[in-house]
Amino acid sequence: MKGKVVVITGAGSGIGKALAYEYASRGSKVVLGARTAENLKAVSGDIKAKGGEAVYCVTDVSNENDCKNLILTAVENYGGIDVLINNAGISMRALFADLELDVLKKLMDVNFWGTVYCTKHALPYLLKSKGSVVGVSSIAGLKGLPARTGYSASKFAMNGFMETLRIENLKTGLHVLMAFPGFTASNIRNTALSADGSMQGESPRDEGKMMSAEEVATHIYKAVLKRKNRIILTTQGKLTVLLNKFFPNWMDKQVYSHMAKEPDSPLK
């Protein structure tokens, strides 16, 4: 991937930040998008200090114009795009019965529409380079998680969009990858929205037992290099998907039981 232009959304923290360092360390030119300018400045500055190439554009992916500007930043600075990684995302934790619908809409705007906007504006350049478009989803995009209706819905929608995009482009040379991490040690749960849209705060899960953001980034890097269609990460994630194929009703009960054990779980 040396010399390749890689656009990463949600690059100010978590998996996106880890991807920025992963690609930069391999000689890629990274273009970083996120909502917080301070985070982007710190990450891009650190990459440059280490001899890498990086530029950034403050981007709220729920805003189409911001997504367009992010893509233009890549083209204006580096002349094109080889890889787009749609990583920006927010989560939630609340029962649907208690949820304000604005929260679900916000998740769809960021997780689904953010992917659509960035991909739409990057597509002409990706087709020209026969590049890769990546969707960073979640096991919640393959198995519905209780108290995560908006999150699962947005990730299922992303999966449908990306799968269709892949099929439409079977003869164009465009590579489409869907990555499905399991529970990952990142700040997505700390910034997850509660029933009324306020931030959840402290993560309810033990992050020490999770896959690190850096491990996820390495897996995604290798999958893009090998032009894989999809990757499912963590042993728990792979087991969930496999067992759900054969024992869906039993898995419903297992998932419910597992999620109910979270501290302060809204499940009874």
Contacts in CASP RR format, 6 or more apart in sequence:
PFRMAT RR
TARGET T0000
AUTHOR 0000-0000-0000
METHOD contacts of the structure
MODEL  1
MKGKVVVITGAGSGIGKALAYEYASRGSKVVLGARTAENLKAVSGDIKAK
GGEAVYCVTDVSNENDCKNLILTAVENYGGIDVLINNAGISMRALFADLE
LDVLKKLMDVNFWGTVYCTKHALPYLLKSKGSVVGVSSIAGLKGLPARTG
YSASKFAMNGFMETLRIENLKTGLHVLMAFPGFTASNIRNTALSADGSMQ
GESPRDEGKMMSAEEVATHIYKAVLKRKNRIILTTQGKLTVLLNKFFPNW
MDKQVYSHMAKEPDSPLK
1 23 0 8 1.000
1 26 0 8 1.000
1 27 0 8 1.000
1 28 0 8 1.000
1 82 0 8 1.000
1 83 0 8 1.000
1 221 0 8 1.000
1 224 0 8 1.000
1 225 0 8 1.000
2 26 0 8 1.000
2 27 0 8 1.000
2 28 0 8 1.000
3 27 0 8 1.000
3 28 0 8 1.000
3 29 0 8 1.000
4 23 0 8 1.000
4 28 0 8 1.000
4 29 0 8 1.000
4 82 0 8 1.000
4 83 0 8 1.000
5 28 0 8 1.000
5 29 0 8 1.000
5 31 0 8 1.000
5 74 0 8 1.000
5 78 0 8 1.000
5 79 0 8 1.000
5 80 0 8 1.000
5 81 0 8 1.000
5 82 0 8 1.000
5 83 0 8 1.000
6 19 0 8 1.000
6 23 0 8 1.000
6 28 0 8 1.000
6 29 0 8 1.000
6 30 0 8 1.000
6 31 0 8 1.000
6 81 0 8 1.000
6 82 0 8 1.000
6 83 0 8 1.000
6 84 0 8 1.000
6 85 0 8 1.000
7 30 0 8 1.000
7 31 0 8 1.000
7 33 0 8 1.000
7 70 0 8 1.000
7 71 0 8 1.000
7 74 0 8 1.000
7 81 0 8 1.000
7 83 0 8 1.000
7 84 0 8 1.000
7 85 0 8 1.000
7 118 0 8 1.000
7 122 0 8 1.000
8 16 0 8 1.000
8 19 0 8 1.000
8 20 0 8 1.000
8 23 0 8 1.000
8 30 0 8 1.000
8 31 0 8 1.000
8 32 0 8 1.000
8 33 0 8 1.000
8 85 0 8 1.000
8 87 0 8 1.000
9 16 0 8 1.000
9 33 0 8 1.000
9 34 0 8 1.000
9 59 0 8 1.000
9 61 0 8 1.000
9 70 0 8 1.000
9 85 0 8 1.000
9 86 0 8 1.000
9 87 0 8 1.000
9 88 0 8 1.000
9 114 0 8 1.000
9 118 0 8 1.000
10 16 0 8 1.000
10 17 0 8 1.000
10 32 0 8 1.000
10 33 0 8 1.000
10 34 0 8 1.000
10 35 0 8 1.000
10 59 0 8 1.000
10 61 0 8 1.000
10 87 0 8 1.000
10 88 0 8 1.000
10 89 0 8 1.000
11 17 0 8 1.000
11 19 0 8 1.000
11 20 0 8 1.000
11 30 0 8 1.000
11 32 0 8 1.000
11 33 0 8 1.000
11 34 0 8 1.000
11 40 0 8 1.000
11 43 0 8 1.000
11 56 0 8 1.000
11 87 0 8 1.000
12 20 0 8 1.000
12 32 0 8 1.000
12 33 0 8 1.000
12 34 0 8 1.000
12 36 0 8 1.000
12 39 0 8 1.000
12 40 0 8 1.000
12 43 0 8 1.000
13 34 0 8 1.000
13 39 0 8 1.000
13 186 0 8 1.000
13 187 0 8 1.000
14 184 0 8 1.000
14 186 0 8 1.000
14 187 0 8 1.000
14 188 0 8 1.000
14 213 0 8 1.000
15 87 0 8 1.000
15 136 0 8 1.000
15 181 0 8 1.000
15 184 0 8 1.000
15 186 0 8 1.000
15 213 0 8 1.000
15 216 0 8 1.000
15 217 0 8 1.000
15 220 0 8 1.000
16 85 0 8 1.000
16 87 0 8 1.000
16 136 0 8 1.000
16 213 0 8 1.000
16 217 0 8 1.000
17 39 0 8 1.000
17 43 0 8 1.000
17 213 0 8 1.000
18 212 0 8 1.000
18 213 0 8 1.000
18 214 0 8 1.000
18 216 0 8 1.000
18 217 0 8 1.000
19 85 0 8 1.000
19 87 0 8 1.000
19 217 0 8 1.000
19 220 0 8 1.000
19 221 0 8 1.000
20 30 0 8 1.000
20 32 0 8 1.000
20 43 0 8 1.000
20 44 0 8 1.000
20 47 0 8 1.000
20 54 0 8 1.000
21 43 0 8 1.000
21 47 0 8 1.000
21 214 0 8 1.000
21 217 0 8 1.000
22 214 0 8 1.000
22 217 0 8 1.000
22 218 0 8 1.000
22 220 0 8 1.000
22 221 0 8 1.000
23 30 0 8 1.000
23 83 0 8 1.000
23 221 0 8 1.000
24 30 0 8 1.000
24 47 0 8 1.000
24 50 0 8 1.000
24 52 0 8 1.000
24 53 0 8 1.000
24 54 0 8 1.000
25 50 0 8 1.000
26 221 0 8 1.000
27 52 0 8 1.000
27 53 0 8 1.000
28 53 0 8 1.000
28 83 0 8 1.000
29 53 0 8 1.000
29 54 0 8 1.000
29 77 0 8 1.000
29 78 0 8 1.000
30 44 0 8 1.000
30 47 0 8 1.000
30 53 0 8 1.000
30 54 0 8 1.000
30 55 0 8 1.000
31 54 0 8 1.000
31 55 0 8 1.000
31 56 0 8 1.000
31 57 0 8 1.000
31 70 0 8 1.000
31 73 0 8 1.000
31 74 0 8 1.000
31 77 0 8 1.000
31 78 0 8 1.000
31 81 0 8 1.000
32 40 0 8 1.000
32 43 0 8 1.000
32 44 0 8 1.000
32 54 0 8 1.000
32 55 0 8 1.000
32 56 0 8 1.000
32 57 0 8 1.000
33 40 0 8 1.000
33 56 0 8 1.000
33 57 0 8 1.000
33 58 0 8 1.000
33 59 0 8 1.000
33 70 0 8 1.000
33 88 0 8 1.000
34 40 0 8 1.000
34 56 0 8 1.000
34 58 0 8 1.000
34 59 0 8 1.000
34 88 0 8 1.000
35 58 0 8 1.000
35 59 0 8 1.000
35 60 0 8 1.000
36 58 0 8 1.000
37 58 0 8 1.000
40 56 0 8 1.000
40 57 0 8 1.000
40 58 0 8 1.000
41 56 0 8 1.000
43 54 0 8 1.000
43 56 0 8 1.000
44 54 0 8 1.000
44 55 0 8 1.000
44 56 0 8 1.000
45 54 0 8 1.000
47 53 0 8 1.000
47 54 0 8 1.000
48 54 0 8 1.000
55 73 0 8 1.000
55 74 0 8 1.000
55 77 0 8 1.000
55 78 0 8 1.000
56 73 0 8 1.000
57 66 0 8 1.000
57 69 0 8 1.000
57 70 0 8 1.000
57 73 0 8 1.000
58 66 0 8 1.000
59 66 0 8 1.000
59 67 0 8 1.000
59 69 0 8 1.000
59 70 0 8 1.000
59 88 0 8 1.000
60 66 0 8 1.000
61 67 0 8 1.000
61 86 0 8 1.000
61 88 0 8 1.000
61 89 0 8 1.000
61 110 0 8 1.000
61 113 0 8 1.000
61 114 0 8 1.000
61 115 0 8 1.000
61 117 0 8 1.000
61 118 0 8 1.000
62 106 0 8 1.000
62 109 0 8 1.000
62 110 0 8 1.000
62 113 0 8 1.000
62 114 0 8 1.000
63 117 0 8 1.000
64 113 0 8 1.000
64 117 0 8 1.000
67 114 0 8 1.000
67 117 0 8 1.000
67 118 0 8 1.000
67 120 0 8 1.000
67 121 0 8 1.000
68 117 0 8 1.000
68 121 0 8 1.000
70 118 0 8 1.000
71 81 0 8 1.000
71 118 0 8 1.000
71 121 0 8 1.000
71 122 0 8 1.000
71 125 0 8 1.000
72 121 0 8 1.000
74 80 0 8 1.000
74 81 0 8 1.000
74 122 0 8 1.000
74 125 0 8 1.000
75 81 0 8 1.000
75 125 0 8 1.000
80 125 0 8 1.000
80 128 0 8 1.000
80 129 0 8 1.000
81 122 0 8 1.000
81 125 0 8 1.000
81 126 0 8 1.000
81 129 0 8 1.000
81 131 0 8 1.000
82 126 0 8 1.000
82 129 0 8 1.000
82 131 0 8 1.000
82 132 0 8 1.000
83 131 0 8 1.000
83 132 0 8 1.000
83 133 0 8 1.000
83 134 0 8 1.000
83 224 0 8 1.000
84 118 0 8 1.000
84 119 0 8 1.000
84 122 0 8 1.000
84 126 0 8 1.000
84 132 0 8 1.000
84 133 0 8 1.000
84 134 0 8 1.000
85 134 0 8 1.000
85 135 0 8 1.000
85 136 0 8 1.000
85 220 0 8 1.000
86 114 0 8 1.000
86 115 0 8 1.000
86 118 0 8 1.000
86 119 0 8 1.000
86 133 0 8 1.000
86 134 0 8 1.000
86 135 0 8 1.000
86 136 0 8 1.000
86 158 0 8 1.000
87 134 0 8 1.000
87 135 0 8 1.000
87 136 0 8 1.000
88 110 0 8 1.000
88 111 0 8 1.000
88 114 0 8 1.000
89 110 0 8 1.000
89 111 0 8 1.000
89 188 0 8 1.000
90 106 0 8 1.000
90 107 0 8 1.000
90 110 0 8 1.000
90 111 0 8 1.000
90 188 0 8 1.000
90 191 0 8 1.000
90 192 0 8 1.000
90 193 0 8 1.000
91 107 0 8 1.000
91 148 0 8 1.000
91 151 0 8 1.000
91 188 0 8 1.000
91 189 0 8 1.000
91 191 0 8 1.000
91 192 0 8 1.000
91 193 0 8 1.000
92 99 0 8 1.000
92 103 0 8 1.000
92 104 0 8 1.000
92 107 0 8 1.000
92 148 0 8 1.000
92 149 0 8 1.000
92 150 0 8 1.000
92 151 0 8 1.000
92 192 0 8 1.000
92 193 0 8 1.000
92 194 0 8 1.000
92 197 0 8 1.000
93 147 0 8 1.000
93 148 0 8 1.000
93 189 0 8 1.000
93 192 0 8 1.000
93 193 0 8 1.000
93 194 0 8 1.000
93 200 0 8 1.000
93 204 0 8 1.000
93 266 0 8 1.000
94 103 0 8 1.000
94 147 0 8 1.000
94 193 0 8 1.000
94 194 0 8 1.000
94 195 0 8 1.000
94 266 0 8 1.000
95 146 0 8 1.000
95 147 0 8 1.000
95 195 0 8 1.000
95 266 0 8 1.000
95 267 0 8 1.000
96 149 0 8 1.000
98 195 0 8 1.000
98 266 0 8 1.000
99 149 0 8 1.000
99 150 0 8 1.000
99 195 0 8 1.000
100 195 0 8 1.000
100 196 0 8 1.000
100 197 0 8 1.000
102 197 0 8 1.000
103 150 0 8 1.000
103 193 0 8 1.000
103 195 0 8 1.000
103 196 0 8 1.000
103 197 0 8 1.000
104 149 0 8 1.000
104 150 0 8 1.000
104 153 0 8 1.000
106 193 0 8 1.000
106 197 0 8 1.000
107 150 0 8 1.000
107 151 0 8 1.000
107 153 0 8 1.000
107 154 0 8 1.000
107 193 0 8 1.000
108 150 0 8 1.000
108 153 0 8 1.000
108 154 0 8 1.000
108 157 0 8 1.000
110 154 0 8 1.000
111 151 0 8 1.000
111 154 0 8 1.000
111 155 0 8 1.000
111 157 0 8 1.000
111 158 0 8 1.000
112 154 0 8 1.000
112 157 0 8 1.000
112 158 0 8 1.000
112 161 0 8 1.000
115 135 0 8 1.000
115 158 0 8 1.000
115 161 0 8 1.000
115 162 0 8 1.000
116 161 0 8 1.000
119 133 0 8 1.000
119 161 0 8 1.000
119 165 0 8 1.000
122 133 0 8 1.000
123 133 0 8 1.000
123 174 0 8 1.000
126 132 0 8 1.000
126 133 0 8 1.000
126 174 0 8 1.000
127 169 0 8 1.000
127 172 0 8 1.000
127 173 0 8 1.000
127 174 0 8 1.000
130 172 0 8 1.000
130 173 0 8 1.000
130 174 0 8 1.000
130 175 0 8 1.000
131 173 0 8 1.000
131 174 0 8 1.000
131 175 0 8 1.000
132 174 0 8 1.000
132 175 0 8 1.000
132 176 0 8 1.000
132 177 0 8 1.000
132 224 0 8 1.000
132 227 0 8 1.000
133 162 0 8 1.000
133 165 0 8 1.000
133 174 0 8 1.000
133 175 0 8 1.000
133 176 0 8 1.000
133 177 0 8 1.000
134 176 0 8 1.000
134 177 0 8 1.000
134 178 0 8 1.000
134 179 0 8 1.000
134 220 0 8 1.000
134 224 0 8 1.000
135 158 0 8 1.000
135 162 0 8 1.000
135 177 0 8 1.000
135 178 0 8 1.000
135 179 0 8 1.000
136 179 0 8 1.000
136 181 0 8 1.000
136 220 0 8 1.000
137 155 0 8 1.000
137 158 0 8 1.000
137 159 0 8 1.000
137 178 0 8 1.000
137 179 0 8 1.000
137 180 0 8 1.000
137 181 0 8 1.000
138 151 0 8 1.000
138 155 0 8 1.000
138 180 0 8 1.000
138 181 0 8 1.000
138 182 0 8 1.000
139 145 0 8 1.000
139 180 0 8 1.000
139 181 0 8 1.000
139 182 0 8 1.000
139 183 0 8 1.000
139 232 0 8 1.000
139 234 0 8 1.000
139 236 0 8 1.000
139 237 0 8 1.000
139 240 0 8 1.000
139 241 0 8 1.000
140 148 0 8 1.000
140 151 0 8 1.000
140 152 0 8 1.000
140 155 0 8 1.000
141 152 0 8 1.000
141 155 0 8 1.000
141 156 0 8 1.000
141 158 0 8 1.000
141 159 0 8 1.000
141 180 0 8 1.000
142 156 0 8 1.000
142 159 0 8 1.000
142 180 0 8 1.000
142 232 0 8 1.000
142 240 0 8 1.000
142 241 0 8 1.000
142 244 0 8 1.000
143 152 0 8 1.000
143 240 0 8 1.000
143 241 0 8 1.000
143 244 0 8 1.000
143 251 0 8 1.000
143 255 0 8 1.000
144 152 0 8 1.000
144 156 0 8 1.000
144 255 0 8 1.000
145 151 0 8 1.000
145 152 0 8 1.000
145 255 0 8 1.000
145 259 0 8 1.000
146 255 0 8 1.000
146 256 0 8 1.000
146 259 0 8 1.000
146 260 0 8 1.000
146 267 0 8 1.000
147 259 0 8 1.000
147 265 0 8 1.000
147 266 0 8 1.000
147 267 0 8 1.000
158 178 0 8 1.000
159 178 0 8 1.000
162 176 0 8 1.000
162 178 0 8 1.000
163 176 0 8 1.000
163 178 0 8 1.000
165 174 0 8 1.000
165 176 0 8 1.000
166 174 0 8 1.000
166 176 0 8 1.000
166 229 0 8 1.000
169 176 0 8 1.000
175 224 0 8 1.000
175 227 0 8 1.000
176 229 0 8 1.000
177 220 0 8 1.000
177 223 0 8 1.000
177 224 0 8 1.000
177 227 0 8 1.000
177 228 0 8 1.000
177 229 0 8 1.000
177 230 0 8 1.000
177 231 0 8 1.000
178 229 0 8 1.000
178 230 0 8 1.000
178 231 0 8 1.000
179 216 0 8 1.000
179 219 0 8 1.000
179 220 0 8 1.000
179 223 0 8 1.000
179 230 0 8 1.000
179 231 0 8 1.000
179 233 0 8 1.000
180 230 0 8 1.000
180 231 0 8 1.000
180 232 0 8 1.000
180 233 0 8 1.000
180 237 0 8 1.000
180 241 0 8 1.000
181 211 0 8 1.000
181 216 0 8 1.000
181 233 0 8 1.000
181 234 0 8 1.000
182 210 0 8 1.000
182 211 0 8 1.000
182 233 0 8 1.000
182 234 0 8 1.000
182 236 0 8 1.000
182 237 0 8 1.000
183 205 0 8 1.000
183 210 0 8 1.000
183 211 0 8 1.000
183 234 0 8 1.000
183 236 0 8 1.000
184 210 0 8 1.000
184 211 0 8 1.000
184 212 0 8 1.000
184 213 0 8 1.000
184 216 0 8 1.000
185 207 0 8 1.000
185 208 0 8 1.000
185 210 0 8 1.000
185 211 0 8 1.000
185 212 0 8 1.000
185 213 0 8 1.000
186 213 0 8 1.000
187 203 0 8 1.000
189 200 0 8 1.000
189 203 0 8 1.000
189 204 0 8 1.000
189 205 0 8 1.000
190 199 0 8 1.000
190 200 0 8 1.000
190 201 0 8 1.000
190 202 0 8 1.000
190 203 0 8 1.000
191 199 0 8 1.000
191 200 0 8 1.000
191 201 0 8 1.000
192 199 0 8 1.000
192 200 0 8 1.000
192 201 0 8 1.000
193 199 0 8 1.000
193 200 0 8 1.000
194 200 0 8 1.000
204 262 0 8 1.000
204 263 0 8 1.000
204 264 0 8 1.000
204 265 0 8 1.000
205 262 0 8 1.000
210 234 0 8 1.000
211 233 0 8 1.000
211 234 0 8 1.000
215 233 0 8 1.000
216 233 0 8 1.000
219 231 0 8 1.000
219 233 0 8 1.000
220 231 0 8 1.000
223 231 0 8 1.000
232 238 0 8 1.000
232 241 0 8 1.000
240 251 0 8 1.000
240 255 0 8 1.000
243 250 0 8 1.000
243 251 0 8 1.000
243 254 0 8 1.000
244 251 0 8 1.000
256 267 0 8 1.000
259 265 0 8 1.000
259 267 0 8 1.000
260 267 0 8 1.000
260 268 0 8 1.000
END
